[in-house]
Amino acid sequence: MRIHTLTFQAIGPYATSQHLDFTQLDDVGLFLLDGPTGAGKSTILDIVTFALYGKADDERKNTELHSTLAEPGLPPTIQLDVTFGTRRFIIDRTLQHFAPRRGAKDPLDVVTRQAAMSLVEIVAGEHRQLTTRVDEAQQILRGVIGLSREQFTSVVLLPQGEFARFLKASSNDREAILRQLFNTHRFDEIGDYLAAEAKKLRGTLQADTQRRDTLRASLIETAQTCAQPHDADSTQPATEPADLETLDDVELIAHTDRLMSELATGAQRRVEQSQRALKTARDAFQQLQQQQEHLREAEAYRRRHTAHQKQAPAVRKATLQLEHHERARAVVEAQRHCQTAQTALADAVETLQQRCDAAQQDPSIIDWAGQQPIFTVDAGELQPLLAGWKTVEAAAIRALEHVAQHEKTQATIQAGQRQLDTWTTSQQTLSQRIGQLQEQFDTVCEQLTADRQRAEHFSGVEKTLETATQQLQEAKTKYTAAQKAQTAQSAADGAKRTLDETQTQADAALEHAQDLLRRRIEAAAGFLADKLEPGQPCEVCGSTTHPQPAETLDLAEISNDAVQQAQQRATQARRAANTAAETYQLKLTDLQELQTQAGGLCLTDAEAAVTHAQQTVAEAQREATELTQLRTRIKEREAQTEQLREAKTTVAQQLTEVTTQIASQTTELAQLRDELAAALGDFPDVAALRAAVEPAHRLVGQIVRAGQSVTTAVANHTTAQQRVHEALANSATQDHPAYQDAAEACENFLDPTTQAEYETLVRQWTTESDRLAEKAGQTAVIAGLKLLDDDVAPPSEETLEAAQQAQRAAEQALSEANREHGSIEATHKQCRTHQDLLTQVSERSAEQLAIYEELVGLSDVVAGRGENTVSMPLRSFVLAGWLEHVAANASERLTGMTGGRYELKHAVGQGGRGHSGLNLEVIDHLNDTVRTPSTLSGGETFMASLALALGLADAVQAQAGGVAMDTLFIDEGFGSLDADTLEEVMGVLAALQDDGRLIGLVSHVESMKQQIPYRIQVQKLQSGSTVNIVGPDLA
């Protein structure tokens, strides 16, 4: 894991936003997390842990991380940019917190804002958001990190105090810590699983045992109960009862099955006996009932037969009358039909004569008939009469057809007149349309001319707009340059002031340096003057007189170092003045260039120029827009004039065509009217002609149909007379001669009432005769008649009652036998079910007992009992292996820290409750002794604890799949080390640094601050803590 940046706000003591760029420490390797107690150093580690796992520790709630110093409403947020292996993520979290309710006036009126999260992965420089759901993001991070939160806090943050306790802890306490780090709970789960399975199987075995005992008890009870005889007639089973408790399951099952089979066989035998007895009793009772029924049926038959024979004479008489009636029926019906035909013939002749009399009054019919004598009806001369009227009917049809043709001609004249009226109206409308189109055409032409003249007025507006736009752009450029020139003027003025100040400072520094040099020279003369003695020659000039010797004052102020420093300050001041002069010159150059770009205009003039140019562009744009609209309107009106011209031509052509059609139609209608007037003759119109022809045509048709009716009536009358003669001839039978005439037949024709009475009497007698014949053939009647002939008396009621009682007794005996047999069968079926269950339980118990014994053995081995030769639980055995690996890693570092004196070693020893194999020993190579960790001094304990912590970190990383934790924090504990030991520890840390790790030390040791120049500095302020990274070459 490598942390790149960490940004957070409103968390713990940090009220405002803080940003840490760990990339500044990538090349450093070792840094110090420094700050006063309570400033928030450990909070930074909690923030990293919370960003990765959503929880800092088990003791604090997430809402407690929210800073109480932050402004109300400022949410607590964390952004962590971190790399795991080859994958880089940006984790954004907003913690659950309380915020003021929106619009609330009371500061205590707050609502809970839920936690939120966003996970982004950087792939090839591109940010890809993976999810915004907390659970999904946490699952992705857990898979990438490979460590639980407890493991992470133990690997990344090495708390020395805890590992010192781990170093000196008992085997029991050390196991609790190791179990948390190496997640060996799964081995406990194995033991728990085996124990739970064994317990579950033990419960199953106990349940099967109870079930087996219950089933055996049920079978034994059944066998003992069934071994007793049911009644005096029951047969004792052949199987003698045995000591059933001593039988095993197979023997008990066989004994019970054999006993139940014998009982079922006996019960079946009793059922069969009862069935035979019941059949005998039932047959006897049924025979008596049958004899009684046969006698009753025979007596009833004899009574009905005697009554039937008494009605025979009356039936014979009725049958003879019905035969005479049936012979007369056809004759009577034919006579009635003949009379009806004769009446119809007279009516038809009368109707025909009436029609002929009416036709003789119609002039049209007289005209159509000519001289034919067809107005008088003679029944003997029907055919010539009908032929004459058919000739008249044909003339009437032709006259009616002529009327229809005249009606068509009249309809044609009327339709032509309507069309002529329509064309006349169209002629007027088209004439008006031509005038309207001409007016529209003239108006559009005038508008088109005006628009063209207006467009000609704006012919140069596009060029004007282009020029105005260019001028506006230039004015804006000059205005921008003028703005920059104004800013540059201010900058140049500032640079001028800086130049004046630096030159003044340089002159003062130079003057001060020269003054110090002068004073030093004078002081040198003072040194020589101190050596002058009156009367002695001067070493410089050789004079023996010394009128005004120099004095030496303030020697420290004018020392050589002071002079050199003053000269250096003068040089630096001069350099600063030169730099200020160069800066001022650059500012002046920029100002002149900008003023040139502005065209020498000041900001006000440049702004006025932009305003004027904008107005010019606006006016040009308005005129250009108007020109565009004019051009569009000109095109539209040109198209409109063309459309009007084409429309006027089309209307003129239509007017010519309509005028031609009117002339032609007028001529044709005049000719048709002349032809129709000639055809009508004296009739004023076609309707009058039809009014005269149609009634005459209908009357002629009626006369023809009436003549046909007379012909039909004559034929029907002749046929009816023939049917009467045929019916008389057919009335003769083998027993009776034919009727002489219709009157004789009518005398023998019965009225409906008498006929119905005779038919009913004959039908009833015949039906009873058939029924008696059928009855005589029945078995019961035949048997009963034989019994009557033999003078056999019917059975008495006492005899029938006794037979019925015998049948009921037999049925009761059979029911009891069936009940007994059913009970035995049900018991036998239940026994077979219990036998099957007992067999299954016995077999299953044997298999499960073997599995149970195996599970108990495995559970004992996992728990360190039974066949476990090392007497160590599985979890302790696994932890012992990890502790041996940790001790080997720690020993390598401890040997380096102590110059080869100390070595850590894993030892197998006995702990409480069997927690063996988790002990640590210290080998002192100075005197080749083995020591316990509790005998180490404070400094030795710190080094051993640090080595153990690093070894545990390596082991936990390896256990998690080899994930590399490139960033480590080591907490406190360096204060107990002397200078030499601290130097050795620093060497070990440097070795870790050489492996490419970024190591942060949390310490207050002053000497470490001097050795580690790079620090994450936490400052504790009243308004809240702040944090930043400090070090050489870091801003």
ABEGO torsion letter per residue (X at the ends): XBBABBBBBGBEABABBBBBBAAAAAAAGBBBBBEBBGAGAAAAAAAAAAAAAGBABAABBAAAABBAABBBGBBBBBBBBBBBEABBBBBBBBBBBBBBBBGBABAABBBBBBBBBBBBBBBGGBBBBABABAAAAAAAAAAAAGBBAAAAAAAABBBAAAAAAAAABBAAAAAAAAAAAAGAAAAAAAAAAAAAAAAAAAAAAAAAAAAAAAAAAAAAAAAAAAABBABAABBBBABBBBBAAABBAAAAAAAAAAAAAAAAAAAAAAAAAAAAAAAAAAAAAAAAAAAAAAAAAAAAAAAAAAAAAAAAAAAAAAAAAAAAAAAAAAAAAAAAAAAAAAAAAAAAAAAAAAAAAAAAABAAAAAAAEABBAABBBAABAAAAAAAAAAAAAAAAAAAAAAAAAAAAAAAAAAAAAAAAAAAAAAAAAAAAAAAAAAAAAAAAAAAAAAAAAAAAAAAAAAAAAAAAAAAAAAAAAAAAAAAAAAAAAAAAAAAAAAAAAAAAAAAAAAAAAAAAAAAAAAAAAAAAAABBBGBBBAAAGBABBABBBBBBGAAAABAAAAAAAAAAAAAAAAAAAAAAAAAAAAAAAAAAAAAAAGGBBAAAAAAAAAAAAAAAAAAAAAAAAAAAAAAAAAAAAAAAAAAAAAAAAAAAAAAAAAAAAAAAAAAAAAAAAAAAAAAEABABAAAAAAAAAAAAAAAAAAAAAAAAAAAAAAAAAAAAAAAAAAAAAABBAABBBBABAAAAAAABBBAAAAAAAAAAAAAAAAAAAAAAAAAABAAAAAAAAAAAAGBBBBBAAAAAAAAAAAAAAAAAAAAAAAAAAAAAAAAAAAAAAAAAAAAAAAAAAAAAAAAAAAAAAAAAAAGBEABAAGBBAAAAAAAAAAAAAAAAAAAAAAAAAGGABBBBBBBBBBBGGBBGABBBBBBAAAGBBBBAAABBAAAAAAAAAAAAAAAAAAAAAAAGGBBBABBBBBEGAAABBAAAAAAAAAAAAAAAAAGBBBBBBBABAAAAAABABBBBBBBBAAEBBBBBBEBGBX
